[in-house]
């Protein structure tokens, strides 16, 4: 539903016969995409969607899928200005109050849809290194790569391959472990929530201040407990390493490193100026920043004759390269080249919209 700013002609009963270029494009799009124009249906009441003084036209439309037409039982175009929004203004000349409407009429649509609220059950699934090995073995056993050598268009073969990969992937996905808080931290969080509700209901100002202080104190205790939790985990890992005498796991190492080592967000205490001299005072550093951005956004000077001639020569060379390239035959891509390229993407990168990861392409 919206202002398409085009005219589709007499396909709408009571409308004028004029069809604009945009109107033809809209009609072609609806035919190719399986859409239906609600303005031309029997359930639609009213014709004119835009009224400016004595001029009337139809440029606003409601479109829906043809299969959904049975769910729409009423549509109304307010050409009589019964429920169209308006604003009230006072005239500067005679002081009279005027009601000013938009030149577009309001359109309403009633649909027989039942919205059912469901609890979200979808949970992000992950694959471990062990599950990737099982996945690769299964892909090899079922010869999934043979799909690419079958008959059909590239899109058909890709859809078939993607569907098969997703089926195998779901067999080896697991739920990620939750980073559960300690029992003490959960108790403190519950107490903090109860104090928050008590603070809202309390009317005495002094008591409100006391409750707020207690909440802040509990916040400190929660942070300390979380820090103690990680400290206990690190201590347990170190003790375990001492007993076993083996190296720490890669995932555990980077997790602890991420928790312990924070990003360095310190402001610069000294900088080099244009002459290479170290500036360590605040005014000097601000001056360096100022000069940098002034140079960055400074208007470029007009190009000299030599620069213009040089750019002209470069454009001519690029043109010749394009002419040679167009005359050449396209290169043939071998299977060996495709296999080599498929090994180049790095592991542990974000998957695409369909959930395919770089590790899956190799198998």
N, C-alpha and C positions, 0 to 999 in steps of 0.2 A: 504494500500500500504506500502510495506517495505521489509526489509531483514529478511526472515524467516529461513535462513540457513538450508534448508532441500531440498530434491529432490523428486519430485512426479512422475517421469518417463514419459512414452510415452503417457499419457493423453494430453500432449502438443505436437502438431504436430511438428516433426523435432527434438524433444528432445531425449536424451538417455533413455534407459529402466530402469536404476537403480532407485530404490525407497528406500529411507532411512527410519529409524524408525520414525523420525520427519515428513517425508512426508506422511506416513500412518496416523499419528495422525492428520495432517492438512486436509487430504482428509475426514477422519471420522468426523472432526469438521464441515467441510463445508456441508456435507450431513445432519448432525443433526441440524445445525442452518439455513439451507436453503440459503447457500451462493453459489456464482458462481465464478469460477476462470477466470478472464478476459484474462490471458495469453493464454488460450486454445480456445478463441472465434475467430470468423472470422474478427472482427473489429481490432484485435491486429496485428500490423506489427512488425516483428522482433522476435527473439527467445531468444538469449543468453543475460542474464542479468549480467553475470560476466565474465571478460576476464583477465587472468593473464598469460602473455607471450603467450605460445601456447595452454594453457588450457582454455576451454570454458565450462560454466555450467549455469544452471537455478536455482537460489536460492532466487530471489526477485520476489514477486508476487503482483498482484492487485486483491483484492476480493471485491465483492459487493453483495447486496441482489438480488436474482433472479428476483424479481419484478421491480428492478431498471435498469435491463439490457437494456430495450428499450430506456432509456434516455442517454446511452453511445453510441456515434457514432464514436469514434476514440480513439485508444490507440497505442502508439508507443514506442518501445524499441530501444534506440540509440546504436546498436551494431557497427555502422560505425563511432562513435564519432563525430557526426555532431553538436550536441548541448550539449554534456556532459560537465560540468564544469571542468576547468583545472587550473593549476598554472604554472608560468614561473620561471625557475631557471637557474642560470649561473653556468656552470661546473667549479669546482675548478682546474681540471687538464688542460683542453685545452681552457677554457674560452668561450666555445660555449653556446649559449642560447638553453635550452631544454624545451619542452612542456610536462608537467607531468600530466597524467590523473589518475583518481581513477580506481581501478580494477572493480568497479561496474558501469554499464551503466545507464545513466539517463532514466527515464520512464515518459512519459506524458500521460494524459488522458483528453479527451474533453467530457463534459457532457452538455446535454440540460436542464439546470436548470434556472429558472427565479426567481431571488431574489427580492422580493417586500419589501420595507421598510414600516413598519407600526408603527404608534405612539403607545407607550405602554399604554394600558388601564387598565392593572392589578394593583390593589391597595391592599395593605395589609389590611385584614379585621380582626376585633377583636370581642370578645364576652364579654359583661358586666356581672355583677352578676345577673341582672334581666333577661338577655337573657339566662343565664345558667339555671335559674329556669324554664323558658318557654321550653327550650330544654329538660330538664329532664321530664317535664310533657308530652311533645309530644312523647318522647321515651317510656314512660310508657303506653300512650294511644295506641300506635301502636304495643306494645309487641315485640320490636326489639330483645330482648334477646332470644325470642323463636326460632330465626334462628339457634342458636347453637344446638338445639335439633332435627333439621331436618336431613334427610339422606344426605350422601355425604361425601367427604373427608374434613379434617380440613381446607385445603386451600380454597376449594370451599365455605364452610360456612363462613370463615373469609372474603373472597372477597364480598360475599353477605351482610354480616353484615356491613363491612366498607363502601360499596356503600350506604346503607340505612342511616347510621350515617351521611355521608357527605351530603346527600340530606336534612336531617333535619337541619344540622348545618348551611347550606347556608341560610335557612329561617330566622335565628336569628342573623346573622352576621351584623355588622354595620361598617361604615367607621370611622377610628380614627380622632379625632379633630386635626386640624393643630395648631401648636404653632405659631400663627401669630404675626409678629412684629408690633410695633406701627407705626402710620402714619409718625411721625417725623423720626423714624429710617429708614423707607423705603425711605424717601426723601434724607436722608444722604447717604444711600447706592447707590442710583442713581447718586448723585453728585460725589461720590468717583469713580464710574465707568467712568463717563465722564472725570474726571481728569486723570484717568489712560490712556485712549485713547489719551488725549491731551499731556500727558507726552511722549508717544511713538512717536507722530508726531513732537514734538518740537525738533529743531536742536540746539538752543542756550543752552549752558551748564548751565549758571546761572539761566535761566528760568526753566530748568528741576529741579534744586535743590529746587527752590521756590515751584514748583508744588508738589514735593515729600513731602516737609514739610507740605503743606496744606493737603495732603492725610493722613499723620500721625496724624495731628490734628483732622481730620474728624473721623479717627479710634477711637480716644479717646472719641469723642462725641457719637459715636455709642455704645461703651461699657457702657458709663455713662447712655445713654438712656435705654439700656437693663436692667441695674441695677435698674434704677428708675422705670421701668415697673414692675419688680418683687416686688419692695418695695411698689408700689401702690396696687398690688394684695394682698400682706400680710396685708396692712393697711385696705383694703376693707373687707378682711376675718375677721380680728379682730373686726372691727366695726359691721359686721353682727352678729358675735357671741355675742357681747354685747347686741344687739337689741333682738335677738331671745332667747338667754340664753341657747342654746344647745351646745353639744360637737362638735368638728371639725370632719369632715368625715375622714376616714382612708386614702383614696387615696390622699386627699388634704394635710393632715398632712405630709405624706411621700414625696410628691412632693416638699413641701416647705423645708423639712429637707434636701432633696437631693440638692436643690439649695443653701441653706445657709451653710450647714456643708460640708466642703471640706475634701478630704483625707489628712491624715497627712503624708507628704513626708519629714519630717525633718531628717537630718542626725544625727546619734547618737553622743551625746556629752560626754558620759562616758560608759565604759564597764567593766565587771568583767574579770580578767585574770584567769589562771588555779588555782591559790592559793586562789581565792575569793577576791582579792584586787581590789578596784575600780581604774580604769585608766581613767583620764580625759584629757590627752594631745594627740595631733594628732599622734605623732610618736608611742606612746604606743598602741593606737587603731589600727593603721596599722599593728603593730607587732602581735597583737592578731589575726587579720584577716589572716595574713601570716601563723602563726602557725596552725590555724584551717584548712586551705586548704592543708598545707603540711601533716598534720595528716590524712586528708580525702583521699588524693590520694597516701598515702604511701603504698608501696608494702607489701602485707601481708606476715607474716613469715610462714615458713613451719609448717604444722600441726604436733603435737606430736603424739606418739604412742597411748596415752590415747584418744586423739581426734579422731584419725582414728578408734579405736575400738568402741568408742561411736557412731560414724556415721554409722559404720557397723551394730551395734545393732538396730539403728533406722530404717535403710533400711530393715532389716529382719522383723521388726514389721509391717512396712508399707506393705511389701509383703504379710504377713499373713492376714492383714486387707482386702487387695484386693481379696485374695483367698476366704475368708469368704463371702465377699460382692457378688462375682460372683455366689456363691451357693444359695444365698437368693432369694426369690421371690420378684418381683417388688411391691412396695407399691401402693395401690389404692388411688387415689385422689378423695375425695368426693366433692359434689357441695357446701357444707357448707364451706369447706376449701378454695375453689376458691373465694367465696363471701367475706370471711374474708380477703384474700390476696388482693382482688381488692380494699378494703377500706384503705389499708396501704399507697399507694403513696400520696404525698403531692399535694395540690392544687397550681395553678398558676405556673406550671412548663412548660418548652418548649415542644411543640407538636412534634410528630414524622414526618417522611417524608410525610405521607398522611394527616397530619393536625389533627390527633387524640390526645386529651389531656387526662390527668389523670381523670378529672372530668367526661368525657364521659364514661369511663369504668364502673363507678359505676352504671350507669343507663342502 
